[in-house]
Amino acid sequence: MKNAYIIDAIRTPFGRYAGGLAPVRADDLGAVPIKALMQRNPSVDWEQVDDVIYGCANQAGEDNRNVGRMSALLAGLPYQVPATTINRLCGSSLDAIAIAARAIKAGEANLVIAGGVESMSRAPYVMSKSDSAFGRSQKIEDTTMGWRFINPKLKELYGVDTMPQTAENVAEQFN
């Protein structure tokens, strides 16, 4: 089995909710580290990238159609380089890195770009469809944080705490 190595690391820009990065689309934000990676490593043949794997938890707005692919294209990677987006909620970017490492170790890839992007400031409101044809039971949901369109059975079984709420619960339970 081959070893996988991180040869460079660049952080996707981050800010705070409704802050200075609020006007920047998630796909444009995701292109920033890829573009910087390409500039910092001019000797790399970027056509040899086997995959781009990005994590993104929300995927409800401008980032809804494979933001990994959109970010790669906006960064200037050759269009032949494939890209995908995965969702493990708060662990999405870390899982993208793990998937890249496994692909390299398994011999399926030699060069992979892995990372993630999110823009909670640009997360949209969404509206459900009615429960019946021509019904008027639509509900508007804020996609910024937490569950939406909750299955009542799952809510009853597990609750619907957001990650910050879960962190508080864990801290309280285990000191």
Residue pairs with C-beta under 8 A, 6 or more apart in sequence:
1 105
1 106
1 107
2 104
2 105
2 107
3 104
3 105
4 100
4 101
4 102
4 104
4 105
6 97
7 41
8 37
8 40
8 41
10 33
10 36
10 37
10 40
10 115
11 33
12 29
12 30
12 32
12 33
12 115
12 116
12 117
13 21
13 24
13 29
13 32
14 21
15 21
15 22
15 121
17 120
17 121
17 144
18 121
19 121
21 29
21 119
21 121
22 119
22 121
22 122
24 119
24 122
25 62
25 63
25 119
25 122
26 56
26 61
26 62
26 63
26 67
26 117
26 118
26 119
26 122
27 62
27 63
27 67
27 70
27 71
27 74
27 117
28 71
28 74
29 71
29 117
29 119
30 54
30 56
30 63
30 67
30 68
30 70
30 71
30 74
30 75
30 115
30 116
30 117
31 70
31 71
31 72
31 74
31 75
32 75
33 115
34 52
34 71
34 72
34 75
34 76
34 77
34 113
34 115
35 75
35 76
37 113
38 44
38 46
38 75
38 76
38 77
44 111
46 77
46 78
46 81
47 78
47 80
47 81
48 110
48 111
49 77
49 81
49 111
49 112
49 113
50 81
50 82
50 103
50 108
50 109
50 110
50 111
50 112
51 81
51 82
51 83
51 84
51 100
51 103
51 109
51 112
51 113
52 68
52 69
52 71
52 72
52 77
52 81
52 82
52 83
52 84
52 112
52 113
52 114
53 68
53 83
53 84
53 85
53 86
53 96
53 97
53 99
53 100
53 112
53 113
53 114
53 115
54 67
54 68
54 71
54 83
54 84
54 85
54 86
54 93
54 96
54 114
54 115
54 116
54 117
55 85
55 86
55 87
55 88
55 91
55 92
55 93
55 94
55 95
55 96
55 115
55 116
55 117
56 63
56 67
56 68
56 85
56 86
56 87
56 92
56 116
56 117
56 118
57 87
57 88
57 89
57 90
57 92
57 118
58 118
58 119
58 120
58 123
58 143
58 144
59 67
59 85
59 87
60 123
60 124
60 126
60 143
60 148
61 119
61 122
61 123
61 124
61 143
62 119
62 122
63 70
63 85
63 117
63 118
63 119
66 83
66 84
66 85
67 85
67 117
68 83
68 84
68 85
68 96
69 82
69 83
69 84
69 85
71 83
71 117
72 81
72 83
72 113
73 79
73 83
77 83
77 113
86 92
86 95
86 96
86 99
88 94
88 95
89 163
90 163
92 116
93 114
93 115
93 116
96 114
96 115
96 116
97 114
97 115
99 114
100 109
100 112
100 113
100 114
103 109
103 112
104 110
104 112
120 144
120 145
123 142
123 143
123 144
124 143
125 140
125 141
125 142
125 143
126 140
126 141
126 143
126 148
127 138
127 139
127 140
127 141
128 138
128 139
128 141
128 149
129 138
130 136
130 137
130 138
131 137
141 148
141 149
142 148
145 162
145 163
145 164
146 160
146 162
147 160
150 160
154 160
161 169
